[in-house]
Amino acid sequence: MRDLHALIIGAGIGGLTAALALQRSGYRVSVYEQVARLGEIGAGVTITPNACHVLNHLLGTELVEHICHVPQSGAVKHYRTGETLVDTDRGDLPRQKYGANYCQVHRADLHAALASAVAANDPECIHVDAAFMALAESDSGIAASFTNGQQATGDILIGCDGIRSEVRRNLWGADEPRFTGYIAWRGLVPTAKLDAAYLHPDSAAFAGPGRTFTRYKVRRGELYNFVAFSSRQQWEAESWSERAAIPELLAEFVDFAPEVQAILQAVPADQCFKWGLFDRPPLTQWTKGRATLLGDASHPMTPFLAQGAAMAIEDGMVLARAVSAAADWPEALTRYENARRERGTFVMLQSHVNARRIYSRDPDSLNRNSHRNAESLGLYEYNPLTVSV
Ligand SMILES: Cc1cc2nc3c(=O)[nH]c(=O)nc-3n(C[C@H](O)[C@H](O)[C@H](O)COP(=O)(O)OP(=O)(O)OC[C@H]3O[C@@H](n4cnc5c(N)ncnc54)[C@H](O)[C@@H]3O)c2cc1C
């Protein structure tokens, strides 16, 4: 097993975490990414304690604290009045309770930190402009072929290629992602453009009828990230995300509090994207032979528990631990799937439940007792560094 060579398809947050965790355990890794230039789109991502354990371990606490912003306080507010309905524990409390921070980060900063760490371990590891097409397995290994004509061989192959996973299609056949009826706008606003009076507490979610608006700081507080959710009968755009028309966004949230209006009015037109939210049915098996799935490729989820990236990060760490603990590759992939499939599927399904709850709730009766999030489901208590594999 010391000589094991892992092929990773997709250099998103999941693929890079898996690559780094495997490298740290001493394994040879090759990552194949379809885009010509590595990078992530501008948007924020919440890193809850369950995922923060992994980033601290792989990147070092100092770097994680440098790129991530720890909100000192948080709240769920009434969409129209801005009145605080629920206070959420932030600052040092999550670290004291779970051993790692609840924090928020610009996706590009997290992605760059992971990619640099992987490249520092092995400058030849990441191959760009390599879109995976097909796999073929033999007794001695697994071969991947790419649309650019390239071929690669290894001992195991991990499909980390997101919700439209080509690896998943190769393993389990075509099941097209379905539009969930939910849409999201995501954007970044320079904090300097906003009136400080509107920015308390550090992070806030505004609960409205059939719509929510969340804002939080990234990049050491220089930028405010916002995510605004609503719904549509259909997603008509060809792509899953498109540059947003700001007037449509303003009209959708016209009845929200002045602080929401202020953020929407300040968003630069090239910093706002509109997304159709898609999902796929849960898989009853991830692994076939020498290949398995990780992150959105295995459990694509709606963002209503803010756990998609967190689950991909957890998967990557547990995969590396399963490989280290196993005597051979079949045992490694079995240990990985056994440790992860139930949790990935549970969080994916609970994210749907939370979406239905959020979309049907009456903001006027929301309070601490009726509020549910990933923490109230106990998800922060999981530690991928110590969980049994
Ligand atoms: C509006 C919104 C808000 C969200 N907020 C949060 C949040 O606050 N917290 C959180 O934890 N999660 C959040 N998520 C979810 C999170 O973004 C995803 O779950 C996470 O990015 C999944 O990571 P991944 O690496 O599995 O897949 P991806 O990030 O999709 O990466 C897949 C990679 O594979 C590459 N690829 C695809 N096909 C191929 C191919 N054929 N060959 C080679 N490479 C390929 C892609 O180019 C990409 O680089 C949010 C999602 C949305 C839509």
Ligand as a Chemical Component Dictionary entry (heavy atoms), coordinates in Angstrom:
data_LIG
# 
_chem_comp.id                   LIG 
_chem_comp.type                 NON-POLYMER 
_chem_comp.pdbx_formal_charge   0 
_chem_comp.three_letter_code    LIG 
# 
loop_
_chem_comp_atom.comp_id 
_chem_comp_atom.atom_id 
_chem_comp_atom.alt_atom_id 
_chem_comp_atom.type_symbol 
_chem_comp_atom.charge 
_chem_comp_atom.model_Cartn_x 
_chem_comp_atom.model_Cartn_y 
_chem_comp_atom.model_Cartn_z 
_chem_comp_atom.pdbx_ordinal 
LIG C1  C1  C 0 -25.471 29.022 -3.567  1  
LIG C2  C2  C 0 -24.551 27.989 -2.906  2  
LIG C3  C3  C 0 -24.036 28.256 -1.635  3  
LIG C4  C4  C 0 -23.222 27.301 -0.989  4  
LIG N1  N1  N 0 -22.763 27.581 0.249   5  
LIG C5  C5  C 0 -22.029 26.643 0.921   6  
LIG C6  C6  C 0 -21.548 26.892 2.259   7  
LIG O1  O1  O 0 -21.735 27.971 2.844   8  
LIG N2  N2  N 0 -20.855 25.887 2.896   9  
LIG C7  C7  C 0 -20.594 24.692 2.299   10 
LIG O2  O2  O 0 -19.971 23.814 2.938   11 
LIG N3  N3  N 0 -21.020 24.444 1.018   12 
LIG C8  C8  C 0 -21.723 25.372 0.319   13 
LIG N4  N4  N 0 -22.150 25.112 -0.951  14 
LIG C9  C9  C 0 -21.861 23.801 -1.562  15 
LIG C10 C10 C 0 -20.460 23.679 -2.107  16 
LIG O3  O3  O 0 -20.183 24.751 -2.961  17 
LIG C11 C11 C 0 -20.242 22.362 -2.885  18 
LIG O4  O4  O 0 -20.865 21.305 -2.207  19 
LIG C12 C12 C 0 -18.738 22.062 -2.998  20 
LIG O5  O5  O 0 -18.125 23.040 -3.772  21 
LIG C13 C13 C 0 -18.491 20.681 -3.631  22 
LIG O6  O6  O 0 -17.103 20.507 -3.849  23 
LIG P1  P1  P 0 -16.583 19.399 -4.857  24 
LIG O7  O7  O 0 -15.095 19.521 -4.844  25 
LIG O8  O8  O 0 -17.201 18.097 -4.538  26 
LIG O9  O9  O 0 -17.168 19.812 -6.277  27 
LIG P2  P2  P 0 -16.900 21.108 -7.173  28 
LIG O10 O10 O 0 -16.605 22.284 -6.350  29 
LIG O11 O11 O 0 -18.045 21.175 -8.135  30 
LIG O12 O12 O 0 -15.557 20.732 -7.962  31 
LIG C14 C14 C 0 -15.551 19.807 -9.029  32 
LIG C15 C15 C 0 -14.296 20.040 -9.868  33 
LIG O13 O13 O 0 -14.231 19.009 -10.865 34 
LIG C16 C16 C 0 -13.952 19.600 -12.125 35 
LIG N5  N5  N 0 -14.511 18.696 -13.156 36 
LIG C17 C17 C 0 -15.813 18.522 -13.482 37 
LIG N6  N6  N 0 -15.935 17.615 -14.467 38 
LIG C18 C18 C 0 -14.669 17.206 -14.755 39 
LIG C19 C19 C 0 -14.133 16.262 -15.693 40 
LIG N7  N7  N 0 -14.927 15.564 -16.539 41 
LIG N8  N8  N 0 -12.790 16.072 -15.734 42 
LIG C20 C20 C 0 -11.953 16.761 -14.892 43 
LIG N9  N9  N 0 -12.410 17.687 -14.009 44 
LIG C21 C21 C 0 -13.752 17.888 -13.926 45 
LIG C22 C22 C 0 -14.632 20.956 -12.052 46 
LIG O14 O14 O 0 -14.095 21.858 -13.016 47 
LIG C23 C23 C 0 -14.320 21.375 -10.607 48 
LIG O15 O15 O 0 -13.066 21.991 -10.488 49 
LIG C24 C24 C 0 -22.921 26.070 -1.636  50 
LIG C25 C25 C 0 -23.392 25.814 -2.929  51 
LIG C26 C26 C 0 -24.208 26.765 -3.565  52 
LIG C27 C27 C 0 -24.709 26.482 -4.974  53 
# 
loop_
_chem_comp_bond.comp_id 
_chem_comp_bond.atom_id_1 
_chem_comp_bond.atom_id_2 
_chem_comp_bond.value_order 
_chem_comp_bond.pdbx_ordinal 
LIG C1  C2  SING 1  
LIG C2  C3  SING 2  
LIG C2  C26 DOUB 3  
LIG C3  C4  DOUB 4  
LIG C4  N1  SING 5  
LIG C4  C24 SING 6  
LIG N1  C5  DOUB 7  
LIG C5  C6  SING 8  
LIG C5  C8  SING 9  
LIG C6  O1  DOUB 10 
LIG C6  N2  SING 11 
LIG N2  C7  SING 12 
LIG C7  O2  DOUB 13 
LIG C7  N3  SING 14 
LIG N3  C8  DOUB 15 
LIG C8  N4  SING 16 
LIG N4  C9  SING 17 
LIG N4  C24 SING 18 
LIG C9  C10 SING 19 
LIG C10 O3  SING 20 
LIG C10 C11 SING 21 
LIG C11 O4  SING 22 
LIG C11 C12 SING 23 
LIG C12 O5  SING 24 
LIG C12 C13 SING 25 
LIG C13 O6  SING 26 
LIG O6  P1  SING 27 
LIG P1  O7  DOUB 28 
LIG P1  O8  SING 29 
LIG P1  O9  SING 30 
LIG O9  P2  SING 31 
LIG P2  O10 DOUB 32 
LIG P2  O11 SING 33 
LIG P2  O12 SING 34 
LIG O12 C14 SING 35 
LIG C14 C15 SING 36 
LIG C15 O13 SING 37 
LIG C15 C23 SING 38 
LIG O13 C16 SING 39 
LIG C16 N5  SING 40 
LIG C16 C22 SING 41 
LIG N5  C17 SING 42 
LIG N5  C21 SING 43 
LIG C17 N6  DOUB 44 
LIG N6  C18 SING 45 
LIG C18 C19 SING 46 
LIG C18 C21 DOUB 47 
LIG C19 N7  SING 48 
LIG C19 N8  DOUB 49 
LIG N8  C20 SING 50 
LIG C20 N9  DOUB 51 
LIG N9  C21 SING 52 
LIG C22 O14 SING 53 
LIG C22 C23 SING 54 
LIG C23 O15 SING 55 
LIG C24 C25 DOUB 56 
LIG C25 C26 SING 57 
LIG C26 C27 SING 58 
# 
